[in-house]
Amino acid sequence: MITPGLILHSEDSSPFSAPVRLAIYAKDLPIEIAPPPGGLRSTRYSAINPLGTIPCLMLDDGTPLPESGAIMEYLEDRFPMRPLRPASPEERARVRLMQRIAELQIMTPLVEIWQQTDPAFHNEQTVNMWLTRLVRGLSSMQIYLMEGTYAVGEQFSLADCALLPTLYMLPKVSGAFNKPDLLEAYPLLSTYCKRASAHAAAARVMAEMAPFWGEDSPDSAVESPAQIPGLATPLSPQS
Ligand SMILES: N[C@@H](CCC(=O)N[C@@H](CS)C(=O)NCC(=O)O)C(=O)O
């Protein structure tokens, strides 16, 4: 049964929405998932969510809760069963740290670099700046990745929700810049990715993302730039 009132506005192709859907699937939450009414960047959607971004969780009273990290924290607080946060404060801190690295130092550079595949917006300096940030983010993540099936050991957590979609996108985005093996340069991350992607919720989200990366299954190569919301039509040149 769907929880009355709770709606996640998301699109299958949205990189920042993928971690939230992954958390919802892993927790098996009965939350309706729907595209932004009127479409992303529409005035209708901006009236509902002033930030205008996806993901956005509409609460029972109609209050919009944007920002993937804030949504995932809220879902953990409201639905504590099947927890995606470990028990101890130290482990929780590590999960939050890894979420921050995944969002700010891996996903954000990937999205920025992907925008540069549009020749109208391409700027070599910008690409190199974000590639440097990306490489730093991947190296940082390897420092904190723990031994075990998942990012912080044997419990699937919000760190996995944040990290797995980024590692799914990494070969596709870097491939567009003739660096398709970038993930292979990080053996711990690469092994982790293969292992943790077998989680049913992760496999489901990757299958949802796959068509937008020119794939039928998560293992084949990207063929052409896809229509990724907020990515295909950059707002302004990044020079
Ligand atoms: N920090 C935000 C980023 C959200 C974001 O930028 N989402 C993209 C889609 S993946 C978006 O809504 N873009 C619309 C736009 O930039 O106008 C989060 O984690 O939720």
The ligand as an SDF file (V2000), in Angstrom:
LIG
                    3D

 20 19  0  0  0  0  0  0  0  0999 V2000
   22.0400   18.8820   -4.5580 N   0  0  0  0  0  0  0  0  0  0  0  0
   20.8180   18.5040   -5.2040 C   0  0  0  0  0  0  0  0  0  0  0  0
   21.0170   18.4590   -6.7060 C   0  0  0  0  0  0  0  0  0  0  0  0
   19.7110   18.2250   -7.4470 C   0  0  0  0  0  0  0  0  0  0  0  0
   19.8500   18.4550   -8.9500 C   0  0  0  0  0  0  0  0  0  0  0  0
   20.6550   19.2900   -9.4140 O   0  0  0  0  0  0  0  0  0  0  0  0
   19.0380   17.7350   -9.7210 N   0  0  0  0  0  0  0  0  0  0  0  0
   18.9960   17.9540  -11.1440 C   0  0  0  0  0  0  0  0  0  0  0  0
   18.5000   16.6990  -11.8520 C   0  0  0  0  0  0  0  0  0  0  0  0
   19.5810   15.3420  -11.5910 S   0  0  0  0  0  0  0  0  0  0  0  0
   18.0040   19.0490  -11.4200 C   0  0  0  0  0  0  0  0  0  0  0  0
   16.9570   19.0840  -10.8190 O   0  0  0  0  0  0  0  0  0  0  0  0
   18.3300   19.9310  -12.3700 N   0  0  0  0  0  0  0  0  0  0  0  0
   17.4080   20.9410  -12.7480 C   0  0  0  0  0  0  0  0  0  0  0  0
   18.0480   22.2380  -12.9730 C   0  0  0  0  0  0  0  0  0  0  0  0
   19.2330   22.3350  -12.7360 O   0  0  0  0  0  0  0  0  0  0  0  0
   17.3340   23.1620  -13.3540 O   0  0  0  0  0  0  0  0  0  0  0  0
   20.3430   17.1640   -4.6320 C   0  0  0  0  0  0  0  0  0  0  0  0
   21.2030   16.4010   -4.1540 O   0  0  0  0  0  0  0  0  0  0  0  0
   19.1420   16.8900   -4.6140 O   0  0  0  0  0  0  0  0  0  0  0  0
  1  2  1  0
  2  3  1  0
  2 18  1  0
  3  4  1  0
  4  5  1  0
  5  6  2  0
  5  7  1  0
  7  8  1  0
  8  9  1  0
  8 11  1  0
  9 10  1  0
 11 12  2  0
 11 13  1  0
 13 14  1  0
 14 15  1  0
 15 16  2  0
 15 17  1  0
 18 19  2  0
 18 20  1  0
M  END
$$$$
